[in-house]
Amino acid sequence: MFNLPKAATAISTLIAVAAPAVADEVNIYSYRQPELIKPLTDAFTAETGIDVNVAYLSKGMVERLVAEGDRSPADVVLTVDISRLAAVVAAGVTQPVESAALSANVPTQYQDPDGHWYGLTTRARIVYASKDRVAEGDVTTYEDLADPKWEGRICTRSGTHAYNVALASAVVEHHGEEGAKTWLEGVKNNLARKPQGNDRAQVKAIWAGECDIAIGNTYYMGKMLADDEQKEWANSVNVLFPTFEDSGTHVNISGVAMTKSAPNKENALKLMEFLTSPTAQEIYAKANFEYPIAPGTSADPLVEGWGSFEADPVNLMTLAGHRATALRLIEEVDFDG
């Protein structure tokens, strides 16, 4: 049990102790920052009367859950990126969940085939392009990024970052191992500088004239537009939604899973069902500039204004299965070198 005040939003450490479940609470380990999920937890408590305790972890979630074992106080985990969701499942610290509400609210490609996790929101891995130096239609596919016409014109963060590993995993899915290696070599040859910084730093580099296009996640546009200094960077680029030549736009997710130990299992299921409901989906997506996935839901008007796209329908656990191959290829071509 968490020794926290009512509706606590974050704590730095927790001590796992064997204790009986409390009927009116549910406990979360979260990689998402407290301010991003507080609107959701407040809405859940208002609707159900169940208090939500959140432990924000910057890293080490899997290791912590493994160390705590059956004594863990955590009921559910919230995280971003398919690789992190796959990692908690692979560690054996989650349990499968069956629910008609979850199945109805979460499209098949955004849920674990074995029911260990369910997606909540998506973000697209897109191209930021200079308004001044890149014409409309110059980039339409991910394959285009390896075209020599972009030599010295692309910026990106580290190839080994989880977001880029996920994209490379999608390239492996669509083009095979050799095709993915050729693509990575092509993109590396087109880099304007050594991979560095985060996604927002790439947009700043476009604004500064260091490169013309960059790879990034959609939600960073919203974050930059909300920042007085970074707004100028954001206004210097267009958001382009490339696709794979034979499919759609690569997306990644935020997701939720129930822990194997879950002392408040009934409340944990209620929370999971609430988080995937259309109402909660739109709250969550608006707070994070992401896309809700429940049928009949809409993104925030700001996000919708960036354009529409068809998501790659490949199940994300399939992409997670390519992660080791993708990372090996990234290192073989010395992408960050």
Salt bridges, closest charged atoms under 4 A:
ASP42 OD2 - LYS38 NZ 2.65
GLU68 OE2 - ARG64 NE 3.26
GLU143 OE2 - HIS175 NE2 2.57
GLU173 OE1 - HIS322 NE2 2.69
GLU177 OE2 - ARG328 NH2 2.75
ASP199 OD2 - ARG125 NH1 2.56
ASP199 OD1 - ARG157 NH1 3.17
GLU210 OE1 - ARG193 NH1 3.07
ASP212 OD1 - ARG133 NE 2.51
ASP212 OD2 - ARG153 NE 2.66
ASP246 OD1 - HIS174 ND1 3.17
GLU266 OE2 - LYS270 NZ 3.76
GLU290 OE1 - ARG32 NH1 3.02
GLU290 OE2 - ARG123 NH2 2.87
ASP312 OD2 - HIS174 NE2 2.59
GLU332 OE1 - LYS181 NZ 3.39
GLU332 OE2 - ARG328 NH1 2.97
